[in-house]
Amino acid sequence: MKSDAAVLPYPPTRGRRTTTVAFVPERRRPPLDSHFPTPMSMTPLSGSSRERLDLGSGIEALQSSPEFRGPVEPFDGHYCNDHLALIYESKTEQYAAVVPYLRQGIERGERCMCVIDDSTEAELLAALRGAGIDADAAVESGQLTFHTVEETYLRDGTFEPDGMIDIYGEIIEETKAEYPALRISAEISWLAEGGTPLEKFMEYESRINELFDEEDCIALCQYDRRSFPSETIRDVIRTHPHLIYDGTVCHNFYHVPPEDFFDPDDAEQEVDRMMGTLLDRTEAKVALESRERFLREIYDATADPSLSFGAKVERLLELGRAWFDLDVGYFALTDEDEDEFEVIEAVGSHEKIRPGASGDLSVSYCQNVLELDEPVSVLNAEEEGWTGDPAYDTYGLESYFGTSLVVGGKQYGTLCFGSESSRGRPFTRSEYTFLELMSQWVSYELERKERERYQRKLYEITSNPDQTFEEKIERLLELGCERFGLEYGILGRYDGDDAEVEATVGPADGGVSPGEFPVRPKAGQYCRKAMDADEPVGAPDVRELGWDDDPVYRELGFESYFGVKIATGSEPYGTLAFCDTSTREDPFTDAEHTFLELMGQWVNYELEQRRREEQLAALNEMSRDLMNVETVSEIAETTVEHAHESLRLPLSAVALYDAENGRLAPEAQTTRAEDELPTATLCNSTSGPVWEAFVAGEMRAIDVGGDDGLPANDLTQILVVPLDRQGVFLTGTASPEKFDSLERDFVETTAATVESACTRADREQLLHEREETLEDQNETLERLNRINTTIRNIDQALVQASTREEIEEVACEQLADVGPYELAWVGEQNTVSDVIEPRTWAGDENGYLHDERMTVDDTPEGRGPAGRAVETREPQVVNDILSDRSFAPWRQSALNRGYHACIALPLTYKDTLYGILAVYAGQPGVFDSLERAVLTELSDTIAYAINAVESKKALVTDEVTELEFTVEDIGCGITEFVEQADCTMSLENLVSQGDGGLRAFFSMHGTTTEEIREFAPKFPTADLTVVSEFSEGDDRVCLVDVTLTEDSLAGTVLQHGGRLRRLDADDGNARVTVALASDAAVREFVEMFRTRYPNATLHAQHTRQQVQRTSAEFQSEVVEELTPRQLEVLQTAYFSGYFEKPRTRTGTEIASSLDISQPTLNTHLRAAQRKLYHQLFEEGLIQA
């Protein structure tokens, strides 16, 4: 059985109107759409633009909560009003509906009235706050109010339907003055307490619908199912067309209209209603099943991968023809400009409607569809006045149902169905929907195929390996012009205020050609708008955007524009734009936006690829250049030069680590970096991202802006990359997109290249230094070998030398034989004239010492190295005779003889100056620290040898020079003791010790052992022993054993080649007699002595012959001293091995052999030894 439901107008889709040509009969029930418009958005509206508050709003509010479901059926065919009933079984269920319901009202600016019963105001406010609703502000403003049952339903003590309806009427009127609508939430739990007949309240519930239906008001009545008997809940269900239960919004087909509800005795109406409900539900189920089957068949046809597009369209036409009960179905392409159409696919039998058929568009049904731009339906062409239409006359279709196909925003064709006989019923809503679904699928498929065609062309262009980038760009621009239907395609590059056209296609006389762009657009218009946007910018009519005052519009006449930004990495490059001198009728579609983005992405990629190739080539070139620099500083300079010129990193700098200051310091910067990159500020700290990057060895990105303390400029980001331990590489960008991953990789690669160069430079520098060190070490070793050989030769010669002259000659000859020494000489100061007189020399002297004069005074001749060496007794070096001012008096003469460096060394030993040793070299810079140290040591050795020879001469010479001095203080505390004790002291003898020390024996007259021991702690040496004390006439005499140091008077004399012959002290003065070899340097000795003892006075100098005894004379004198018995005992003991170790015979055995006792033997031996020692020491044969 067919339903007589009215046909609703086709709902607007994609902004298109719907026209129904059939007449609509009356329905048995008013359609839901006549009462409830489409649910509004959540944004409050006011005035005429606001939609009426109704049931749709309430359901929308509930559906905004995820806990709710339904309704699954549209309002169509259901009687309804602005009155919902909530049946709940817990507070959770109640608030799950009430909270979103009130939230929508508060957000829409409506007045929300809550009638509370078993809930409290605090509970409901807490629930609203928990949902993120500012309920307190709503209460404070009066938008949200709370009322009790006593203030509303039971205001007069009892419930009266008329009174309550009046109350709500008054509240609605009050609300209109301040709020756009009233939203009521009412708890009806009070009804369960009794006192109010349920029939009376159900009467009210049924009548209140009339009030709510006429006003901007909606009510949500809330019934606790646990509080009411089932009969009451049943009546609640019967009086409400829409119910909320268990989280579901339901259409209530149990609803009873008011007129039936209040006339329960009208059985005929009850039967009609029940039968009508059964019929409606059956018809709805059958229709639903049919629609589902048809939709499934549409899906199967369109989703079948084995069917081609044409086969799918044919299948759709067959389905549509069957569903619409029409004979013919066809798909046609239309061309309004050419007034043509062509049938692509057709099903059914019609002579003129078949695949491939074509004709004039103006005499086809398609023309009517295109003119109206909406679905067209004809049920009976004759009755509806189509008999005079050319399409009817040509094709004879009595019934027709068709719609247009839109592809890419443009009319593409039509999808139509028809019959040569009229149709007996109107097209239903579902049939309109199915026609729209089929047209949408065909349009989508056509659009997809169109997109694929252009994308295929795009791929063919961009992937062609035989074409250059410039050729591809030209074809790409031509393809874009074709795709977008615009005249001009332009690839432009922008760098600040400079604009350049890199490639263009379009009319030759259009004013746009490669080169400098003829005009500059204003900010925010044309290409500058695209440069600032992250997506394509389309302007079908630039005048609508107010661009008609732009120079581009005025000069070039571009009325439509479509462009996208081009960038290489994060750096803006320019735009890819398409323009036309006429406006475009349709807006640019999403597909066109996507296609332009694809084109722009390819250009971005190609430009980025070209830039990367150029950068890599530049990086290789920089690497080659860096191979030719040697220092890290030069590497930094080379790096920033390439960064500025070829690497496209114009904001770059290199900072190197300063080990002395422990900081990073800028070393080199590009020109722009000097002005814009805060390198010094970033490096002037041992904290912060630059220092962290250097210490951690990891790249850091600094986002510029905000409170970073950096100077305000256009910089957006700075990358800091460490260069191992050398420093950091910095580069910045002003791009809003900052550095992308590819750019970061390139910067890191650049830094790695610089780091490798620095490492290589360091390594080469280290190798160079090592080579130099090795060369220096080899040279030093060679010199050491040379010097050691020389010193060894000199030392050996010095050992063999017996005179001072031999020592000096050996030293000069050995030094002069060693290169690069040219001359060596020894000289001494003439104390009378202060002239330094050469004594011995060797080498290439060539008259130099004879011609030149050197002195020890304050004249230019006295300020040379020889004079300073005598005066200061320190080595004096002139490493470059040519430039040294102190050598001016002798420069010309020295250079003429090939002398370029000189050293003068004093020959000193224990404060005695024996002269100077001067050595001249044939090249400058010879006398470095090593050479000076070795020659200084050699001079000390020579001085020591001279001293040793002089000392030896004092012992063995036949003739000595005696010097007599008076000294007030000889040290050791002796003269102080003699003066205090009022005694005299005389040196008895000196004994040389094995460790080099001296032991002195003094005799002290006129003092006692006690006095000496009392004064002993004051002596510098603690080793003082009183050997004996005895009387000599009237005086007491003490023999004292004292160990002397090298600094003592005796030690000083001995060290300087003399012998202490006499030392007497009394009254605080000492009289000293010193013996020197007859040819010893008396003057130097006296000078030394006076230096050591400033209070010394030389009284006399004598030359004396020393008595020399031969061995025979000594033996004779010893034998004469011994008695025959003593000689016998001594000889027997000696030859018996008594003095061997171990002894071969004991003293007892020897005594027995001599027939004497052991004590007698010992007495004879001691007497003989005493006489022998007397001859050795008392007679002066052996001296200390």
C-alpha positions, 0 to 999 in steps of 0.5 A: 500500500502506498503512503499519501505522505506529502512530498517535501521540497528538495533540501538545499545542497551545496547552495543549490535551489530545489524546484518541485513541479508537482502539486502536494496533497494535504497530509493527515498530520502536519509535518514536523518541519513546519514546526521545527527548523533545523537545529541551530548552532550553539552561538547565541543569535539576536534579532531576525537572524536568530532561529526560533527556540524549539524542540530541535534546539533541545535535542541538539543540546542533548546530542552534544553530550556523548552519553546520548543517542537518537533520535534515529528518525527525522521529525518528518511524520511525527507530531511534536511540540516544544515539550520534552519529558525526561524519565530517569532512575538516578541522579546521574541520568537526570543531570546527564540530560539537565546539564547539557540542556542548561549549558546550551541555554546559557551559551545562547544567552537565554533565560534558564528557569529551574524548578527544583524539588528533590534536588537542591540548588547547590547540587545542581550548581555543582554539576554545572560547574563540573561541566565547565559552565560559569554557573555563578556568573549566570546566577549573578546576572539573573540569567539562571534562576532557581524556584521551588515547587511552592513558588510555581506549581503550588503557589496558591497552595494547590495545583490548578492547570489554568493558574500554572499556564498563566504563571508560565505565560507571565514568565514568558512575557517577562523574559521577552523584555531581556532575553531571546527565549525561555528555557525551563527545567522542571522537577515533577517529583512533588506530584508523587506525594499526592494531593494533586490528582494525576488526571488534572496534571496530565490535563495540564501537561497536554494543554501546556503544549499549546502555550509552548508551541506559540512562544520561544520557549522549551521545557524539560519535565523530569520524572523520577520513575522510582517515585511514581506508579506505573500508571502515572508513568504510562500517562506521562508517556502518552502525553509527550511526543518526545521522551528521554530515557536511558540516555536516548532521545526517542520519538514517541509513537505511543503519544496520544493527541490531546483531543483523544487523550481527554476523550477516552470513550471515543473508541472509533478514534482510538481504533483509527489511531491504532490502525494508522500507527500500524499502517505508518510503521509498516509503510515506514519499514517497507520504505526503509528496507527498499531504500537500504536495498537501493543504497546497497545496490548503488554501493555495489555498483560504484565500489566494484573494482572490476567495472570501468567508469562507463560500466559503473555509470551504466549500472547507476542509470539502470538502477535509477531507471528502475527506482524512479519507474522511468523508461530512459536514463542517460548521462550527457556532456554539455557545452553552453558556449557551443550550444552542444550536448552529447550523450555519453551513456544511456540505458532504455529504449529511445530513438534519439537518446543513445550513447554518442547522440548529440544535438543542440543544447537549446532544444534539450531538457538539459538546457532547463536543468542548466538554466535552473541550476537545480534538480528538475522534475516533470510528472505530466508535461502536457498538464504542466505546460511543456508542450510548447517547449523545444525539448518536448517537441524534440524528444517527446518525454512526458515525465522527466527527472534530472539534475546537473553535474558540476566538475571543478565548480563548473557545469559539466553535464547532466544526469537525467531520467524520463519516459514518454508517458506521464508519471502518476505520483510525485517524486518523493524526498528519498528519490530526490536524495537518490538522484542527488547521490548518483549525481554527486558520485558521477561528479566526484568521479569525473572530477577525480578523473579530471584531477588525475588527468592534470596530475598525470600531465603534471607528473609527465612534465616534472619527471621528464629527464630530457628537459631542463628546469626552465623548460619544465617551468614553462610547460608547468605554467601553460598547464596551470593556465589551462587548469585554472582557465587563466591567461597568465602564468608567472614564476616571480622571485622576491628579495625584499623590495626587489621583484623579478619575473623568472618565467612567464607564459601568456599574451605577448602584449600583456606587459609581463616578461622575464626580467624586472617586474614592471610594478610592485604590488601593495602589502597584502595584495596579489603576490605579496599577499601570497608571500605572507600566506601559508596556503594558496591565495585565490581572488576570482574578482580582485575588486571584491577584495579591494585590490582595484587600487593596486598598481598591478591592477591599474598597470596590468589589469589583472582582475583575477589572481591565484597564487602560492608562495614558493620557498627554498627551505625556510627562506621565502623565494617568490610566488607561482601565480596565475592571473587574468585580465577578466574576472572568474565566474566561479571561486577556486575549488578545493581541487584547484587549491590542491593542484596549485599546492602540488605545483608549488611543492614541485617548484619548491622541491626543484628550487631547493634541489638546485639550491642544495646542488649549488650549496654542495658545489659551493661547499666543495669549492670551500673545502678546496679553498680551505685546504690551502689555508694553514691557520684557524684564523684564515679558515674562519675568514675563508668560511664567512667569505663563502657563506656570504658569496656562495653558500647562501648563508648571509648571516654567518660568523665564526667564533674561536675559543680563546684559551687564555681568557677561557671565552669564545671570541668572534673571529670573522663575520659576513657583512650582514652578520656584523650589522644583524647577528649579535655575535659578540653578545652571544659569545660574551659569557660562559653560559647560555646556548652558545657556550652550551653548544660549545661545551656539549659539542651539540648544535643549539637553536636560539629562537630570537624574540621575547625576553632573550636579551638580544637586540631587536631586529628581523632575526627569527632563529640562530643556529650554533654548531660547535667546531670541536674544541676550536670554537663555534659556527653561527648562522641566522635567518629572518624567515618566519618558518625558521630553519627546517630540517634540511637547512639544519642538515646543511648548516651542520655539514658546513660546520663539519667541513669547517671543523675538518679543516680546523682539525687538519690545520691543527694537525698540520700545525702540530706536525709542523711544530713537531718537525720543527721541534725534531729539527731543533732537537736534532740540531740541538743534539748535533750541537750537544755532540759538538759541544760535548766533544769539545768540552770532553777534549778540553777537559782531557786537555785540562787534566794534562795541563800543568800551567795556566798558559796551557789551560788557556791555549787548550781552551782557545784552540779547541773552541776555535776548531769547532764550527760555527766558532771563528775566534776564541781568546782569553784576556785579563784586565790591566788594573792600571789602564783598565784595558782588557789585554788578550793573553791567548787566542786561537782561530781566525783572528786576522789582527782583530785583537791587535787593532781593536781596544776593549776596556773596563770603564764607562766609555763606548769601548767599555760597554761592550761584552768583554767590559761588561763581563769583567764588570758584572762577572756575568756572561754577556751575549751579542747574538747579532753584531750588525744590530746590537748598539753596544758593539758599535765600536767594533762592528765594522772590524768584526763584520769584515772578519766574518764575526756575527755573534759574540759571547764574553764569559768571566773566568771566576772561581770562588770570587776570583776573576782569572780573566775572560773567555771571548768566543766569536761565531760566524753566524748570528743567533748562535748563542742561545740559552743552551749554548750559553749554559754550556759555555758558562759551565765550560768557563767555570771548569776553566776557572777551576782548572786555573785555580787548581794549577795555581794551588798546586804550584803553591805546594811544589814550587821552590819559590813562593810569594808570601803575603802578610795581612792584618784582618780585624775579623776573620769570622768563626768567632775566633777574634771575638773570643780572643778579645773577650777572653783577653788571650792569644791564639795561634794556628798550629796546623791544618789537616785536610779531611777526606770530604774536602773539609779542614781540621784546624789545631789552635793553641790558646794562651791565657785561657782555660778549658772552662772559658772555651767551653762556655764560649763554644756555643757562640762559634759558628761550628759546633765541632769544637773540642779542647784536646788538652790543657797544659801550662807553659811558663806562667800561662795556661795553654789549651790545644783546640781542635776545630773543624772549618768550613769552605767559607773560613779564612783557611778554606778561602786561601786554600781554594784560591791557590794559597797556603795559610802559613800563619794565623795569630790573633790577639786584641781582636785582630788577626795577623795572617801570612799566605804563601802563593806560587811565585808566578801566581796572580797576586793581584787577583788573589789580593783583590779576592781577599779584600772582597771577602774581608773588607777590613783586611790590610796587606802589610808586606809581600815577600818572595821566599825560597822553600826548603826541598828535601830528597827522599834519601835526606828524609830517610837519613833524618828519620833513621838518625832520630831512632835508637837501634832498638827502636829501629830493630823493633820497627823493622821486625814488625813491618817485615813480619806482617804486623802492619798488614790486614789481617796481621800475619803475626801478632804482637805477642809473637813478635815480642817473643821473637825479640825476647821482650814483653808485649808492653815493651814492644808497644812502647818501642813501636809508639816511640818510633811512630812519633819520631816518623810523624814528627819528620813528616808534619813538624818539618813541613814535608807534608802540608795541608 
